[in-house]
Amino acid sequence: MQIKSLLIAAGLALATALAGCSTDGVGSSFTSVASYNARTDAGYRVPAIPITKVPSKYRRQEVRLDTKEKPGTIIVDTQDKFLYFVMGGGKAMRYGIGVGKQGFEWKGTAHIAMKREWPVWTPPPAMIKRRPDLAKWSGGMPGGPQNALGARAMYLYNKGGDSGYRLHGTPEWWSIGKAMSSGCIRMMNQDVIDLYNRASVGAKVIVE
């Protein structure tokens, strides 16, 4: 009877996995692959992401999280390349992120001061100095699928005002899980749209 029970349990686990929504050993609940399909958003086309090429740990998923931070808080783990949106009840939505490359890291506490859909991107003077080819966008690059800020941006301010850092989308889905940006926190466009819909202006953001 014990062997039969084990076989039934294994069969149920396999069926759940094949259904595209499974849980792992730490209580993660994965978002369906379909949520990364192409879509139209505010008149722009968001390309599909070949999500099976993205390591599963970096796909959007609900996880257990032990934290004293209140629901709505965002916690950014720059070492493991995760962003957590605290949901309460010991749960959080976890997203894979790309972070700043060496020399461009930033850590601290801030808050979301503004949110923008398909934002204009203006490269800062220091970046233009490093990359003169970006001078053509000194007045701002219009929003769109190829814009460096992607489909959404959330602007981080601290006690000193604008920190210069953003939580934003990127068309470069392959950069998730890596350190290669100029300090900002980048997410897959489908994920940043999901976070944008959850996060509120004024939300606390902790970058660790």
C-alpha positions in Angstrom: 0.0 0.0 0.0 2.9 2.4 0.8 4.4 1.8 -2.6 1.1 2.4 -4.3 0.6 5.7 -2.4 4.0 6.9 -3.4 3.3 6.1 -7.1 0.0 8.0 -6.9 1.7 11.0 -5.3 4.4 11.0 -8.0 1.8 10.9 -10.7 -0.1 13.9 -9.2 3.2 15.8 -9.0 3.9 15.1 -12.7 0.5 16.1 -13.8 0.8 19.4 -12.0 4.1 20.1 -13.6 2.8 19.3 -17.0 -0.1 21.7 -16.4 2.5 24.6 -16.3 1.9 25.5 -12.7 4.0 23.7 -10.2 5.6 24.2 -6.8 9.2 23.5 -5.8 10.8 22.5 -2.6 10.7 26.0 -1.2 7.0 26.6 -2.0 7.4 28.5 -5.3 4.4 28.8 -7.6 5.4 29.5 -11.2 3.6 31.8 -13.5 2.5 30.1 -16.7 4.7 30.3 -19.8 1.8 32.0 -21.7 2.2 35.1 -19.6 5.4 35.8 -21.5 3.7 35.7 -24.9 3.6 38.7 -27.2 1.0 41.3 -26.5 -0.1 44.8 -27.5 0.2 47.4 -24.8 -0.8 51.1 -25.2 -0.4 50.7 -28.9 3.1 49.2 -28.7 3.9 45.6 -29.5 5.7 43.7 -26.7 7.6 40.8 -28.2 7.2 37.3 -26.8 10.1 36.1 -24.6 11.4 32.6 -25.3 11.0 32.0 -21.6 12.3 28.4 -21.7 15.7 29.9 -22.4 15.5 31.9 -19.1 16.6 29.9 -16.1 13.4 28.9 -14.1 14.6 30.7 -11.0 14.4 34.0 -12.8 10.8 33.6 -14.0 8.0 35.4 -12.2 6.7 33.2 -9.3 5.0 33.5 -5.9 7.3 32.4 -3.1 7.4 32.2 0.7 9.3 35.2 2.2 10.1 35.8 5.8 10.2 39.5 6.3 9.0 42.2 8.7 8.4 44.6 5.8 4.8 45.6 5.2 2.9 44.5 2.1 3.7 46.7 -0.9 7.4 47.0 0.0 9.9 46.1 -2.7 13.1 44.3 -1.8 15.9 44.0 -4.3 18.5 41.3 -3.8 21.4 42.4 -6.1 23.5 39.4 -5.2 21.1 36.7 -6.2 19.4 38.9 -8.9 15.9 38.8 -7.5 13.2 41.4 -6.8 10.5 40.7 -4.3 7.2 42.4 -4.0 5.9 41.8 -0.5 2.4 40.5 -0.5 1.9 39.7 3.1 1.0 36.4 4.9 4.6 35.3 4.4 4.3 35.5 0.6 6.0 37.6 -2.1 6.0 37.8 -5.9 9.6 37.2 -7.0 11.0 38.4 -10.3 14.4 37.9 -12.0 16.4 41.1 -12.6 19.5 42.4 -14.2 21.7 44.7 -12.0 24.5 47.2 -12.3 27.9 46.0 -13.6 31.0 46.5 -11.5 31.4 50.2 -10.6 27.8 51.0 -11.1 26.2 49.1 -8.1 23.9 51.0 -5.7 22.4 49.9 -2.4 20.2 51.7 0.0 16.6 52.6 0.8 14.4 54.7 -1.4 10.8 55.0 -2.5 8.9 55.1 -5.8 8.3 58.8 -6.5 6.9 58.4 -10.1 5.6 55.7 -12.4 5.6 56.0 -16.2 4.3 53.8 -19.0 6.6 53.6 -22.1 8.8 56.2 -20.6 11.2 58.6 -22.4 14.8 57.7 -21.7 17.4 60.5 -21.4 21.0 59.3 -21.0 22.8 61.2 -18.3 25.8 63.4 -19.3 28.3 60.9 -17.7 26.9 58.1 -19.9 27.1 60.2 -23.1 30.7 61.0 -22.2 31.4 57.2 -22.1 29.3 56.6 -25.2 29.3 59.5 -27.6 26.9 57.6 -29.9 24.2 58.3 -27.4 24.5 62.1 -27.8 21.6 62.0 -30.3 19.3 61.1 -27.4 20.4 63.9 -25.1 17.0 65.5 -25.5 15.3 62.1 -24.7 14.7 58.9 -26.6 10.9 58.4 -27.3 9.2 55.5 -25.6 8.9 52.3 -27.5 9.9 48.6 -27.7 13.6 49.5 -28.3 13.8 52.1 -25.6 16.3 51.3 -22.8 13.7 51.7 -20.1 11.3 49.3 -21.7 7.6 49.2 -21.2 7.5 50.7 -17.7 9.7 52.7 -15.3 9.5 53.4 -11.6 11.7 56.3 -10.4 13.5 55.9 -7.1 14.0 58.9 -4.8 15.7 59.0 -1.5 16.3 61.7 1.1 18.6 63.5 -1.4 15.9 63.6 -4.1 16.2 61.7 -7.4 18.7 58.8 -6.9 19.1 58.5 -10.6 18.1 54.8 -10.4 15.0 53.1 -11.8 13.1 49.9 -11.8 12.5 49.4 -15.5 11.8 47.1 -18.3 14.2 46.0 -21.0 14.0 44.4 -24.4 17.2 42.5 -23.6 15.6 39.5 -21.8 18.9 37.6 -22.0 20.5 40.1 -19.6 18.3 39.0 -16.7 20.3 37.3 -14.0 23.5 39.2 -15.0 25.3 42.3 -13.9 25.6 44.5 -17.0 23.4 47.6 -16.6 24.5 51.1 -15.6 23.2 50.7 -12.1 19.5 50.5 -12.6 17.4 47.4 -11.9 16.1 45.9 -15.2 13.3 43.4 -15.7 11.7 41.5 -18.5 9.0 43.7 -20.0 6.2 41.3 -19.1 7.4 41.3 -15.6 7.9 45.0 -15.2 4.3 45.5 -16.4 3.1 43.0 -13.7 5.1 44.8 -11.0 3.9 48.2 -12.2 0.3 47.1 -11.7 1.1 46.0 -8.2 3.4 48.7 -6.9 2.2 52.1 -5.7 3.8 55.5 -5.8 5.4 56.0 -2.4 6.2 52.4 -1.9 9.4 51.6 0.0 12.2 50.1 -2.0 15.1 48.4 -0.3 18.2 47.6 -2.4 20.5 45.1 -0.7 
